[in-house]
Amino acid sequence: MSIVSSSLYWLLLAIPVVGFYLLKVRLRRVPVSTLMFWESVYNEKQPRSLWRQLRNVGSLLLQLLFLVLIVAGLCDPQLAGETRERTRTVLIIDNSGSMSATDVVPNRLGEAKRRALGLVGQMRSGDEMAVIAAAAPVRMACGLTEHPGSVQQGVSEIPETDGPNAMKVAFETAERLLNGHPRGRVIVLSDGCFPGSEELLRHKTAEGAEAGRTAGHEAAKTPREWIRVGEGQPNVAITRFQVRRSVMDPLGFQVFCEVSNFGTSPVQTNLELNLRDELLDVIPLKLEGGGKWSQTLEKAAERGGELRARIEHRDVMPVDNVARAVLPERVRQKVTLVGRGNVFLQRVFEANELVELTQADEVPAQDSTRGLLVIHGRVPSELPAGNVLVLQPETGCSLWELGERLDRPLVGKEDKDSPLLANVRLENVLMPEARLVRPSVPAKVLVESASGEPLLLLFEHAGGKVVLLTVNLERGDLTLRTAFPILVANVLSWLEGTGGELRESLAAGEVRQISVPDWLAASGSSESKLLRLESPRGVAQDVIVLRGKATIGPLSETGIWKLRAANQTGESSNSMLLACNATNAEESNLSAPTIASNQSHADGTAGDRSTWFYLVLLAWILTGLEWALHQRRVVA
């Protein structure tokens, strides 16, 4: 049974409506003092039956007409030509970082969603609509549907993000949804602050698009309509912010910061640097219109924590006025040096403010809690448990066999991805002599000679790791090069698991593969190595660790993210912190594009509506008219 025929059954309600008008109202019994006058009235108008004479014909007709209009609206009639003009519309809503600008209330995204809901209200029966959120990664907020309620829910649930948009991908997705529909169109609600906006948002008429498709032009697109949200605004933003450890000072770090003025007028402001909410520095800035300031700052701190840069400037986009980085804690380490007493080797450890150096003549009994053992020269047949650094070995042990001397080995290959070789290059180092080492157990070769002999190796053994450097330190200039203290500092940081190296801050919307520390990767489940990544607002997502690597992103929110064990609950320091910043110059540039909005009903307050809307509207008008007539009868 069709919807129209089933809706017509509601016309049967006319029977009780007419019945109520004909049914005689039972009189109330009321005691009176005399029946003399009432008897005469009763004799004149004595009831003859259950039904009374029909009165108020106009009121009855209005009630029946009201019923007919409501039933007609339920049948959803289609006027001539309305069926063949059913449209298929894709709404692309920009929810990138620039849409958080507050030049409109509550912000640009809120205004875009309000206008989108107005467009949803213009849907007629048979029209299809879909909603795409254009922030990277592009998300389908609502698929093609004829149900306005589903579209409204999809629009309302689009979240705010701090990352860039992917408008080109959003357009490609919209084209696939429309699939060449003859009445298809794309409506973009955006501020236009993205690369290539003028080309992507340029209006194309339906006739031009159809002509292009007929001619076989690949460049032909579905007609696009743009609703501009917000106007061009000046903005000052931190567009680059990165921190790295000083390669020479174990307590030092370098901060690279760039601040951009996207307005046309000069701006004077201050850049504040805070570590753990303690002020480190205040830098006065004077930026010309369209100008930039950038500088590398040298700082030092033993304590770690959140390093925050902030510019003191009020504008419509505060999210890019703050940038963050994470400084890991610097832990003091115990180092025991055993060997012949190479003065350069001793000075390398003494110069490190994080090292508590102890010298010994014999290898002590050691476990993993005693710190790092450094052996220069003779090596015992069994290395003690714990982390060990062996330099210039003179004997073999259970992990390797010592072979012949190597004269003037040339570095042929380095593992540039190893944290032990960060900022270390050995190609030009003079190495007159080394020793051939044949591993007895599996080992990872980090540096090998041009002829394939290992020069720097990494072993796993009970209770720790062993780093072996086969180069003769007393001949050659390795200990005089900056590469040597940097190599030792890398070994100290990595073997002790202090995480002293700095992780680069991520930009919102960026996808990056990071190395996961062994202590954190081991906390994942043995099968899938699942970890949990929590946003600054506490929203969690699963991250898979594969071979010590994890793919992070795209991160949609600025602030400090936490990577922790999947089964960990509550607050805990056993997590890795990642900083995310809105350092995207294209999103921070709030200048409006030169092309104008080309959508005729940008507010969603006008346009074609379905026939049922006008039928129901007329029914309510008739209801008001009938009420007025009823009130008039009462007064009369």
C-alpha positions, 0 to 999 in steps of 0.5 A, a space after each residue: 500500500 502506498 504512502 498516499 493511499 494510507 494517508 487518505 485514511 486520515 480523512 475518516 476523522 471527518 466522521 467524528 468531527 461532523 458527529 460532534 457538531 450534530 450530537 446534542 449536548 445533555 443538559 445539566 440538572 439544576 434546581 430552581 425556585 419555580 418551573 412556571 417559566 421553564 415549562 413554557 420554554 420546554 413546551 416550545 423546544 421539546 427535544 425530539 431525538 438524540 441529534 440536534 439541528 446542525 448549527 455553525 455551518 461555517 465553523 464545521 466547514 473550517 474544521 473539515 478544511 483544516 483536516 483536508 489540508 493536514 491529510 494533504 500535507 501527509 500525502 506530500 503532493 508533488 506539483 508539476 515538474 517538482 519530481 524531475 527537479 529533485 536535487 542532490 546536494 553535498 554540503 562541505 563544512 570547513 572545520 579547520 583551525 581558521 574556523 575557530 576565529 571569533 569575528 562572528 558569534 560564537 565563531 566561524 564554525 558555529 556560524 557555518 553550522 547555523 547556515 548549513 541547518 538553514 539549508 537543510 530546512 529547504 530540503 523538499 521531498 525526494 531531495 538528497 543531501 550529504 555533509 562532509 567535514 573538510 578538516 584533515 582527515 576528511 570525514 563523512 559527517 552524513 551520507 546521502 539521505 532524504 531524511 532532514 533529521 539525519 542531515 541536521 544531526 550530522 551538521 550539529 556533530 561536526 567537531 572543532 579542530 585546530 589543524 588544516 583543512 583538506 578541501 581538495 580531498 573534500 571536493 573529490 569525495 563530493 564528486 564521487 557522491 554526486 556521481 554526475 547527477 544532473 541536478 547535483 551541486 556542492 555548497 561550501 561553507 568556509 572562510 576560504 583560508 586555505 591554499 588554492 581557495 580561489 580556484 577551488 571555490 570558483 563558481 561554475 554554472 550548471 550549463 558550463 559544467 554540463 557542457 564540459 562533461 559533454 565535451 569530455 573535459 576532465 576539468 569540468 566540475 559539478 556546480 559549486 556554491 560558496 557561502 563565505 563565513 567571516 571576513 578578512 581579519 588581521 592576526 599575529 601567530 606563532 608559525 614555527 616552534 621547535 626545541 632541540 638539545 644542545 649537542 655540547 651542553 647536557 643541560 642546554 637546549 635551543 629554541 627556534 621560534 617564528 612569529 608572523 604578522 598577517 595584518 597590514 598594520 605594524 604590531 608591537 608585542 612580547 614573546 614569553 617563554 615559560 617552563 613549568 609556569 616559571 618565566 624564562 624570558 620575555 622578548 619584545 617584538 616589533 612586526 611590520 605589516 606582513 612581517 616575520 620575526 625568527 630567532 634561535 634562543 639558547 637556554 639551559 635547565 636541568 628540570 623538564 616539563 612543559 615549555 610554553 611560548 606565548 605572544 601577548 596579543 589579542 586577536 580573533 584566533 587565540 589558538 595560534 598565540 601559544 606553542 608548546 614543547 616537552 622537555 624530558 627530565 634530566 636524570 643524574 647518572 652513575 658512571 664507573 670507569 675501568 681502564 688504563 686512565 685515558 685523560 680525554 675519556 675521563 674529561 668527557 665524563 667529568 665535563 658532563 654535569 649529569 654524570 657522577 663519575 667513579 674510577 676503578 681498577 677492576 670491573 666491579 660486580 654490577 647490576 642494572 641499578 648501579 648505572 653505566 659501566 665503562 670499560 677501556 681496554 681489557 674485558 672480562 670473559 663474562 660481562 656483569 649484568 647491566 648496561 656496559 660501554 666498551 671502548 678499544 677492547 683488548 680481549 674477547 668475551 662471551 659476546 664476541 671474539 677479538 680478531 686481528 688489527 685493522 689498519 686505517 679503516 674507513 667508515 663506509 656505512 652508518 645507521 643514521 636512524 639510530 639515536 646513538 648516532 644523532 648529530 654524530 658523523 664519523 666519515 672524516 675522523 682519522 682512525 689509524 687502528 681498530 680491532 676486528 670483532 666477530 660477534 658470538 651472539 646476534 648484534 646490531 652493527 651501527 657503523 661498519 668500515 668500507 670493507 664491511 668490518 664492524 666498528 660500532 656494535 650493539 649487543 643485548 645481554 642479561 640485564 642490559 645492553 652493551 655498546 662496543 666501539 672497536 676504534 683505538 682511542 689513543 691513536 687518531 683524533 676521535 677523542 679530539 673531535 666533537 663527535 666523541 663527546 656527543 656519541 658518549 652523551 647519546 650512549 648515556 641518554 639511550 642506555 639509561 633510558 632517560 629519554 633525554 633527547 627532545 621530541 619535535 613538536 607536532 603540527 596540528 593535522 600532521 601524521 608522523 612515525 615516532 620511536 616508542 621507548 622500550 619501557 613503554 612498548 613493553 607495557 603494551 599487550 604481547 600480541 598487538 602492542 596496543 598503546 593509548 593516545 589521549 588528547 588534552 581533553 581526555 579523548 583516547 584512541 588506540 595506537 599500534 606499535 610495530 617494531 618499536 615504531 608507532 604512527 601518530 596523527 593526525 592530531 586535531 587538538 593543540 596541547 599536550 598529548 599522552 601516550 601510555 599503556 592501553 590498560 593504564 587508568 588514572 593519572 600516572 607519570 609512566 607515559 610519553 608526552 607529545 606536544 601539538 601546536 597550531 603552527 600552520 601559516 595558511 590557517 593563521 592567515 585570516 585574509 579573505 580570498 578575493 572572490 566573493 560568496 556566490 550562494 544566493 540563499 546564504 542564510 538559509 532563510 529563503 528558497 523553495 519548500 515542499 508543497 506540504 509546508 504550504 499546506 500545513 501553513 494554510 491549515 494553521 491560518 484556518 485554525 486561527 480564523 476558526 478560533 476568531 469566529 468561535 470567540 466572536 460567537 462566545 461574545 455574542 
